[in-house]
């Protein structure tokens, strides 16, 4: 697992490791999502992301680094930038497990721009991540390696480029052994894709509910009758589930011995990876058209309103040093995320509708945009902490501390549409901004046609405090209102606030 904070670069350039670094001025802290594999552990030390390896894992790493397939993956940016920390570096002194000896070696990784979770991705994002995972597995198997994990959490993003981050997962491939990551791959990547491609269901709630993904037992009842004949279902759902049930009382060593006796070879393992890749390429899901897909055309802005709003946002982004991280909340088609990307190292564009995010991702990918990461998230129910002790997968609030937050045409949807008290909305938005950072926020007046439409479905008088003066007072509690603009329509006002 990689850190949720921004690094020095969003590109896979070689890491610059000083052979005589200064002593660490902070205590290394273990990454909460990296504890399940005792052979290696990820730590954070200041801005550095470090992976400690035991003796066996260190030997596997050196064989991997000397292989013919791994360096090209690094050079292409398909695997996160990784270098071994020199002997004598203070980075080599990392805490060990109570039952283990000292770590044999330490790696330093590139820091990804922003950590996201698979349940925050759109269908096309999940499929591209799955294809990268299988491409890397196929290349590894052809050179005598495999990966011991197959989880979607082993992948992250640089904009619209997926990147494999679990370097400690690579191990030598032995004859007679199936891919150890197959179950994880099915449960966190293949099955969610099948739900979308075959049934048109959104997979995000399923993955968010269970950190280990969707089990064959959960998939089976959904694919009975003629649905059993849909691509991949018989083999990877029903047969997989049957094999698991039959093998429940059998040890892993016994299963491996049975496979070797049956003639299972390295070539068959590679053929399985290629078959999975072919299947995933066939799976597709064209998101249905929704109200939010065409929102920019139906939201009622005049040409003058649009032009004034864009100028205000650009001025807010360009009036200070370059932004490291910008959050665009309620990003819709990414109009303002693209503007922000011209003035920021990285932009996370959050939108509730999976169809909108999928369309945005496909468009950004086609444009070659590498500074914008689109994510699926309901801001009235954002991603919580999950997994072991609720911290194995960090919440959105824990990951998001931005230099600038854009909250355009959002407040009325939360305050009126979702009945969130206005002070809570402002507290939430301010909480996502780093101290000294900026909030660029739009207030839609109660008499605006869009606000009036939302209010028409609510009891009279339910939102007495939804007023412009009350909103401005709340902003003043959190920072200094540096600039404001009432749009020509007279029913919407923009604010630029510097947080204390």
N, C-alpha and C positions, 0 to 999 in steps of 0.2 A: 504494500500500500504506500502511496506517495502522499506528500504533504498537501493540505488544502491551500497553501499560500503561494503567492506568485514568486517565481524565480527571477533570475537575472535576464533570462532570455526565453522566448517562446519557440526558438528554433533548435534543432538537434545538433548544434555545433559541439565540437569536442569540449570536454570540460577542462578547465584550467585549474589544475591542482598544484599548489606550491609544494615543492619537495621539502621545504622547511617551513611549514605553516606556523603561525603564531599559536600559542597555547589557547585552548578553548576557554572562553570567558563565560560559558553557560554550561549547565549540566545537561548531558544528552538525555532526552526523554523518549521512551519507547512509543512507537506508533500504535495506537489502540487497535487498529485493524490488522496488526501483524503479530500474531502470537500462536497461530495454529500449527505452524511448522517449526519444530524445535531446532531444525538444522540451520535456520537463518532468521534474523529479526531486523526490522527496520527501525531506525532511530532518527530523531531530529536534533540537530545541534546548531542553534542559531538558524542561519539560512541554509544549512547543509542537510541533505537527505543521505543517510548512511545505511548500509546493509551489512550486518555482521554475519559471518559464515563460520560454521564449525569445520573440522578437518575434512570431512567427507564432502561437504558442500564447496569448500575451497578448492578441492581437487577437481570437482565437476566444473567449477567456474573457469579454472585455468585451461581445462580441456575444451570448454566452450569457446573461450577467447581465442584459442589456437585453431579452431575449426575453420572450414572454408565457407560455411553458410552464415555464421553469426556476425562477423564484421560487416558484410554488406547490408544486413538488416539494421545495424547501428547507423551506418552511413546514410541509409535511406530514411532514417527517422522512424522506422517501424517499431523499433525497440527503444526505450528511453536511454538517453546517453548515460554510459556507465564506464567508470575507470576504477582501477584498484588503488587504494590508498597506500602510499609508500610506507615501508617499514620505518619505525621511529616516529611516525606522525602521532600527535596526541589523539587523532581520530581513532587510532587503533585500540585505545583504552576505553572500551564500552562495557556497560554492565552485562554480566552473564546470568543465565538461568541458575538458580540455586543448585541444580543437579548437574551442571555442565562445567567443563574446564574453560579456560580462556578461549575466546574466538580465535580461529586460525588466521583469518584475514578479514578486511573490511573493504567494501565497495562504496564509492560515492556516485550518486545518481543525479541526473538532470531533474530539476523540480518542475513538474507540470504546472501550467498556468492556473488551473482551477480543478479541484477534485469534484467529480460528479458521480452519481450512482445510476445503475442501469434502469431503474424505475423512473428516472428523470429523462430518459432518452426517447426519441421517437422510433417508429418501426424501422425506417431506413437507417437510422443511426445504429440500432441494435444489430441489424443485418450486416452493416459494414464492419462493425466490431467483430462479429462472429466470423466473417470471411477473413479478416486479418488474423484472428486467432488460428484458423485452420490453415492459412497460408504459411504461417510460422511453424505450425506443427508439421505440415507436409515437408517443408524444407529441412526441419530438424530430423525427421525420421529418415529422410533420404541420406543423411550424413551420420546416422547411428545415434541420434539423440531423440528424446521425447520430452514432454512436459508432464509433471506429476499432478498438475491442476488444470481444470478446464473452465474456471469460473469467469463470468462476465466482469467480475470485479478486478480481474487482472488487466483490464484495459481502461485507458483514459483517453483524453482528447487534447489536441492542439487545434482549436477551431473546429474545422470539419475533417481533420485528420485523426483517425484512431491511432493509438500508440499502446504497445504492450509494455507493461511495467514490472511484471513479476520475473525478474532475471533469475531469482533463486529457484524457479520452478523447473529449469532445464536439468535433466539427468540423462545418463547413458541409457540407450534402449537395449533391452535384452530379449533374445528370442523366446517366444512362448508367452510373452506378457502383452495383454491388451493395453490400450491407452488408459492410464489410471484416471485421467480427467474426463472420461466420457460421460459419466453420470452428471458431474457438475455442468458440463457443456450442455447436455440435454435440458437440465432443470433451469439453468439461468440464461440460456441463449436459444436453443432449438425449440423448446416447448413454447416460450413466449412468442417466437416468430410464427409457430404453427397456429397459435390462438388468433393472431392477427390475419395471417394469410388464408387460413381455412375457414375460420368462423367469424372474422371481422370484429373480434373482441379486443378491447384495449388490454394490453398485458401489464401496464404499469401498476395497477392496484394489486395484482397477484404477486409481483416481485417485491413490492413495498411491504406486503404483509409477511413475507417469509424470506429471511436472508439467504436461505439455502435454495430458494427457487421453487418451482412447481414439480411435484413428484409424479411418477408414472401412475400412481394410484389416483391422483386427482385428474390427470388427463384422460385416463381410460374411459370413464363414464361419458365424457364429452364426445368421444369418437367411437360410437357403436354403429351397428348397421352398415349402411353404405359408406359412412364416413371412415370406416376402417380402411377403405381403399384409397383414401387421399394420400398424396405423396408423403412418404416417410412414416406414416402412422403405424402400419403393421410392424415394421422393423424396430422403430425407435420408441414407440409407445407400448404397444401390446407385447411384442416379443421381449423388449427390454424389461418390462414389468414382470413378465413371467419368469425370466431368467433370475431376476433379483429375488423373487419369492422362493424359487427352487434352491437358490444359493444362500438363503438367509442363515442356514445352520452350518455352512461350509466356510472354512477359513480361506483367507486370501491366498495363502501358500498352496492349499489344495486346489483352488480354482486355477492357479497358474500351472500347476503340475498337470491337471486335466487338459488344459489348452495345449501344452507342449506335447502331451501324448497324442492329442488329436491332430497334430501337425500344424498348429498355429505358428506362423512365422512372421518375421519382420516385414516381409512383403505384403502379407495379409493385413498387418496393422496399417501400413501405408495405404493400401487399397481402401481400408475403412475411412481413413482421413479424407482421401480423395472423394469417396462416395458422399460423405457428409458435406464437403464443399460443394459438390454438384447439386445436392438437395437444397442447401441454403440459398444458392443462386436462383433456384426455381421459385422459392417462396417470395411472394410479393403481396403488397397490400396498398391499394390506392385509397387514401383516406377519403371518406365521404365529405361532400361540401357541407359546411356548417355556417351559421350566422357570422362566426368570427373570421372565417376565411376571407370574406369580402368586407370586413369591418371598416377598412380605410375608405371604402367607397360609400358606405352607408351610415357613417357616424355623424354626418351633418356639418363638417367643417366647410367653411367657404374658402375660396382661393386665398383671400387676404389672411384668414385665420391660419391656414397652413403655412403661408410664407412667414408670417410673424412668429409663429411657434418655432419653425426651423431656425430662424435667425436667433431667437432667444436661446435655444438649446446650444447652437454652435458657439455663441458668445460665452455661455456658461462653461463650456468645455475648453475653450481656447484662451480664457482670460487668466490662466495660471500655468504652472509647470505641467508637463505631460502627465496625464493620469496613468497609473499602473493598472488599476482594475476599475471598470465601470459596470454597474448592474443596471440593466434596462428591464424594469418590472412592468409586465403587461406589454411585451414587445410587439405582439401581433406580427405584422409582415416584416419586421426588422428595419423599418425606415430610419428610426432614430438610432438603433444599434449600429447601423452602417455609418451614420454621421459620427457617432462616438468613436468608432474604430479608427477614424482619421486623427484622433487626438488622444488615444489611449493605447497602452500595450495590449490590453485584452478586454473584451466585453462579454459578459454573460447575459444572454437575452432570455428572459423567463416569460413563458406564456402558458396558460392553463389548457388550451385546446390542443390535444395531440395532433389533430389534422393540420392545424396552423403551424405547429412546430415542425412537422414532417415536411410540409411544403417549403418552409423557410430553410430547413437543413438542405434539402435537395437543391434549392436555388443557390444558397451560399456555396455549396460544394461545387456546383457548376461554374460559379464565378471564381473559384479558387480562393475564397475568403478564408484566411487562417487566423484572424483576430477575433472572430465572433463565435461563441459557443451557444447554440440554442438549447434550451432545456424545457421539459414539460413539468409544470408545477402549478398547483392551485395555491395562490398566496394566502387564501383564507384557511388553508390546511397544508402548510408547507411541510417538506420532508422532515420527519422527526429523527432523533437518534435511534439507531436500530442495532440488531445483533446482540452479542454478549454484553450484558450490563447496560445496554442502551447506548454504548459509545463505540462499538466496533465500526459502525457506519455513522459518521458524524452528521448531525442535523444541518439543515441549510443555514440556519442562523449561526452555527459554530464555524461554518466554512466561509461565510460571506461577510467580509469586512472591507468595504469598497472605498476608494477615494471619492467616487461620485456615484450617487444613486439617481437614476431617472425614474420618476413615478408620474408618467403622463397619462391623462385620462384613466386613472386608476382609482383614485380615492373614492369617487362616488359609487363605484362598483362594490368596494369593500364596505363602505359606511352605510349605503342604502340597500344595495343589492344583497349583501350578506349580513346585514344587521350588526356590523362591528362598530362599537362606539368610536366616534371621531378621535377622542384622545388616544384610544388604543391603536388606531390606524397610524397616527403621527408617531407614537412611541415606537411602533414596529419599524416604520421607515427609517426613523432616526437611528434605531439600534443596528441597522445594517451599514451605517456610515462610520468610517474610522474617525477618531477625534481630529478635528481640523479639516475634515473632508466636506463635501458639498452634497446637498439634496436639491435636486431640481424637480419641482412638483407642480402639478396642475390641479387647481380647484375648480370643479364644475358647479356653478351656482345652482341653487334649487330651481330657479326659473328656466334653466337651460332645457331644451327639448329632451335630451337624453336623461337628465335627472328627473324631469317631470314624468317621463315614461316609467322609470323605476319607482317613483313615488306613487304612481297611479295604482300599483299593485300592493300598496301598504296601507294599513289603517291610518286615518287622519291624525296628525299630531304626534306620530311615533318618533319623529326625528327633530325635536325642537331646537337642538343645538347644532344642526347641520346648517351653519351660516358662515359667510365669508369672514366676519369679524371674529367669530369663535375660532375658526381655522387659523387665522393670522396670530391670534393670541397663543395658540398651541405651538406654532412654529417659533414664536419669540421665546418660549420656555426652553427650547432646545438649542437655539443658536441666534445668529444675526441675519436678518433678511437683507441681503446685499442688493437685490434687484427684484423688480416685479413688473409684469406686463399684463394689462387687460387686453385680450384679443379684440379685434374690431367688432365681433358679434356682440360684445358686451356681457356675455354670460359665462366666460371662462377667464381665469387669471392664472398666470404662471409666476412662480417664485424661485429665486435662487437663494438658498440658505447655507451659510457656513456654520457647521456644527461646533459646539464648544468641546 
